[in-house]
Amino acid sequence: MAAATSANDGLWQEIRAEAQRAMAADPVFGKSLGETVLVHDDLAAALADLIGRRLGGSAAERARFVAFALDAFHGSPDLIETSGRDLQAIAIHDPAITGLLSPLLHFKGYAALQAWRVSNWLWHRGHVDAALLFQNESSNLLQVSIHPAASIGSSVYLDHATGIVIGANVLIGEGTTILQNVSIGRRNELPARSPRIGRGAYIGAGATILGDISIGDFAKIGAGTVVTSNVPGGCTAVGNPARLTNCPEPAPAA
């Protein structure tokens, strides 16, 4: 935990340094940076304020979302470590990004994912109505609807993040990238079970993944693909219905 705290502090100082350089370069933008970044003591406070600004319409609503987020971050400090990994994943996977400040302030997919992490924390502590409030407002204002009962690993990147729907009990592994207009959820069948997405998967724009299926580690789902059966690790699925291509060759027999 001490190492995680140190890493979070280092990340926060890096973000503050970026904000200070941006303020010096653009005094007009600097006022906004002062209010949203430099006024805060740590990443937890900045993230809570970010969530409040994104989801709260009135001052009272904003304060309510901030309070919920701070409760979650103080109750489970690992959420801040995870949020830092999510932020760093954007810098790694998006070639247009050269720092951490821009995605923190402007990428609604990042804000929606952190709002979901708070809703998930609330859900597992019996605060169902509050958790669903987070989901509803994220859906209305950010166009990202993730059920609080889903499970999502760290270092996840919601790229463009418009029209993303992730249903209850979906499992998404760490390092996954999800583009816009993606739907992941159950089919109209019994028993109703949700997809399981492995580590490092890539899910292209407009893809639909439904049912009691597994998407293996580092699999790729092409744009517009409809997946209703398993995709082995490392394979690419394309088309409607999905067909597999570019699968790794099996290891030679010993």
Secondary structure, DSSP 8 states (H G I E B T S, - for coil): -HHHHHHHHHHHHHHHHHHHHHHHH-HHHHHHHIIIIIT-SSHHHHHHHHHHHHH-SSHHHHHHHHHHHHHHHHH-THHHHHHHHHHHHHHHH-TT--SSHHHHHH-HHHHHHHHHHHHHHHHTTT-HHHHHHHHHHHHHHHSEEE-TT-EE-SS-EESS-SSEEE-TT-EE-TT-EE-TT-EEE--SSSS----EE-TT-EE-TT-EEESS-EE-TT-EE-TT-EE-S-B-TT-EEETTTTEEES--------
